[in-house]
């Protein structure tokens, strides 16, 4: 069985990023959810390129403090 294979088919969007905000992985639901913003091609890009300033502030706080959380997004704005 592939490592973390259970995440791949979860019915919720899961995006994994490193401590610099670089997107490392996305499950199938995340790729479909964010398809109009690039879907799978978002892997390797920075989360800050995909969010508004308010969300970026929260992301930076989580990275700096190590706070364990999830972020629920109501909408995403692409800054291509």
Secondary structure, DSSP 4 states (H G I P E B T S, - for coil): --TTHHHHT-SS--EEE-TT-BEEEE-HHHHHHTGGGTGGGGTTSBGGGTS-HHHHHHHHHHHHH--------S------
